[in-house]
Amino acid sequence: MPLDHFALIAPLYDRIFRHRDVTRLREHLELPAAGWALDAAGGTGRVAQLLRDQVERIVVADISWGMLQQARGKVGLSSVNARIERLPFPDGTFDRILMIDAFHHLSDHRSAAAELIRVLAPGGRLVIEEPNIERWPIRLIALMERLMLMRSRFFPPAALAGFFDTPDTRVRWDADDAISVWVVVERSRA
């Protein structure tokens, strides 16, 4: 079984990675919104907790028990231990899905993208924020993660967006800030 790097740092994670400004994320997700939201690979729920008043219910799904233990201590969040590549939810469960700085950690990117689209409700919106591997600081982070045996795999913006480009989705992306790529996926209503 692979080493769970995140379980090791879970008790300190929220202190190391401080609260973030979620204004842009809210805009991309078009929040507030009715329905349920999924924070896919949401770890400690540090981002989900900042959005919990923007949707009816928010669920944090993560494979790391250590990270989820931290999420379970946050008011207003539900948590589920699950691989993103095999989510335990019915089709179309979530009106909004977010994945922040986590796609590169997944083991099967194609399966994960298909699962995220599967659980996204018709008319729903999925937002992925990832480090932009085309920027040199991110290349250094990628090298560091490789040296730590994290098996991370970063993708250029167009390739990242391509995972979500299906006949029933509309995908756009931008990489206009210094280090992030934003991929916004809208699932058709029909």
C-alpha positions in Angstrom: 0.0 0.0 0.0 1.4 3.4 -0.9 2.5 5.8 1.8 -0.3 8.3 2.7 1.8 11.5 2.9 -1.3 13.5 3.7 -2.2 11.5 6.8 1.2 12.4 8.2 0.7 16.1 7.8 -3.1 16.2 8.4 -3.0 17.6 12.0 -0.9 20.5 10.8 -2.3 21.0 7.3 -4.7 23.9 8.0 -2.0 25.7 9.9 0.6 25.3 7.1 -1.9 26.1 4.3 -3.9 29.0 5.6 -7.4 30.0 4.7 -7.6 31.3 1.2 -9.6 33.9 -0.7 -12.4 32.0 -2.3 -13.8 34.9 -4.3 -12.7 33.6 -7.7 -13.8 30.1 -6.8 -17.2 31.3 -5.9 -17.4 33.2 -9.2 -16.4 30.1 -11.2 -18.9 27.9 -9.3 -21.6 30.6 -9.6 -22.3 30.5 -5.9 -24.6 30.7 -4.0 -26.5 27.9 -5.6 -29.2 25.4 -4.7 -28.4 21.8 -4.2 -25.4 19.8 -3.0 -21.7 20.4 -3.5 -18.8 18.0 -3.5 -15.3 19.0 -2.5 -13.5 16.2 -4.4 -10.1 15.3 -2.8 -11.0 18.0 -0.3 -8.7 16.8 2.5 -9.3 18.6 5.7 -12.3 20.6 4.3 -10.3 23.8 4.6 -11.9 25.2 1.4 -15.3 23.5 1.8 -15.8 25.2 5.2 -15.5 28.6 3.5 -18.4 27.6 1.1 -20.7 25.7 3.4 -23.2 28.6 3.6 -23.3 28.9 -0.2 -25.1 25.5 -0.9 -27.6 23.3 0.8 -25.0 20.7 1.8 -21.3 20.1 1.1 -19.6 16.8 1.1 -15.8 16.4 1.4 -14.6 13.2 -0.3 -11.0 12.1 0.2 -8.9 8.9 0.3 -6.8 9.9 3.3 -8.4 9.0 6.6 -6.1 11.4 8.4 -7.3 14.3 6.3 -10.9 13.3 6.7 -10.5 13.1 10.5 -9.7 16.8 10.4 -12.7 17.6 8.1 -15.1 15.7 10.5 -14.2 18.3 13.2 -15.6 21.2 11.1 -19.2 22.3 11.5 -21.5 21.9 8.5 -19.4 19.4 6.5 -20.2 15.8 5.6 -17.3 13.6 4.8 -16.8 10.4 2.8 -13.7 8.2 2.5 -13.5 7.6 -1.2 -11.2 7.4 -4.2 -12.2 10.1 -6.8 -11.8 7.4 -9.5 -14.7 5.4 -7.9 -17.1 7.7 -6.1 -19.9 6.1 -4.0 -22.6 8.5 -5.2 -25.5 8.0 -7.7 -25.3 9.7 -11.1 -26.1 13.5 -11.0 -25.9 13.8 -7.2 -24.0 17.2 -7.1 -25.0 20.6 -8.5 -21.5 21.9 -7.8 -18.2 20.1 -7.6 -14.8 21.7 -6.8 -11.3 20.2 -6.7 -8.6 22.4 -5.5 -4.9 21.6 -6.0 -5.5 17.8 -6.1 -6.0 16.5 -9.6 -2.3 15.9 -10.0 -2.3 13.6 -7.0 -4.8 11.1 -8.5 -3.8 7.8 -9.8 -6.1 7.5 -12.8 -6.9 10.9 -14.2 -9.2 9.7 -17.0 -11.3 7.6 -14.6 -11.4 10.5 -12.1 -12.6 13.0 -14.7 -15.3 10.5 -15.9 -16.5 10.0 -12.3 -16.6 13.7 -11.6 -18.7 14.3 -14.7 -20.9 11.2 -13.8 -21.8 12.6 -10.4 -22.3 16.2 -11.7 -26.0 17.0 -12.1 -27.3 18.0 -15.5 -26.9 21.8 -15.6 -24.2 21.5 -12.9 -20.8 23.1 -12.7 -17.4 21.6 -11.9 -14.4 23.7 -11.2 -10.8 22.4 -11.0 -8.0 24.6 -9.8 -4.5 23.2 -10.4 -0.9 24.4 -10.3 0.2 25.5 -13.8 3.1 23.2 -14.7 4.1 25.7 -17.4 5.3 28.1 -14.6 8.8 27.5 -13.3 7.9 27.6 -9.5 5.4 24.8 -10.1 8.0 22.8 -12.0 10.1 23.0 -8.8 7.2 21.9 -6.7 6.6 19.0 -9.1 10.2 18.0 -8.7 10.0 18.1 -5.0 6.9 16.0 -4.9 8.6 13.5 -7.2 11.6 13.3 -4.8 9.1 12.7 -1.9 7.7 9.7 -3.9 4.3 11.3 -4.1 3.6 10.1 -7.7 2.1 13.4 -8.7 1.5 14.1 -12.3 0.9 17.7 -13.5 -0.7 18.5 -16.8 -0.4 21.6 -19.1 -3.6 23.7 -19.1 -5.1 22.4 -22.4 -4.3 18.7 -21.5 -6.0 19.2 -18.1 -9.1 20.7 -19.7 -9.1 17.9 -22.3 -9.9 15.3 -19.6 -13.3 16.9 -19.1 -14.2 17.5 -22.8 -17.1 15.2 -23.5 -20.2 15.4 -25.8 -22.3 16.5 -22.8 -20.0 19.1 -21.3 -18.8 22.6 -22.2 -15.2 23.2 -21.0 -13.2 26.4 -20.7 -10.0 27.1 -19.0 -7.7 30.0 -18.1 -4.2 30.3 -16.8 -4.1 34.0 -16.4 -2.8 34.2 -12.8 0.8 33.6 -11.8 0.6 29.9 -10.9 -2.9 28.4 -11.3 -5.0 26.9 -14.0 -8.8 27.1 -13.7 -10.9 24.6 -15.6 -14.7 25.2 -15.6 -16.9 22.4 -16.8 -20.6 22.8 -17.4 -22.7 19.7 -17.9 -25.6 20.1 -20.4 -29.1 19.9 -19.0 -30.3 17.3 -21.5 
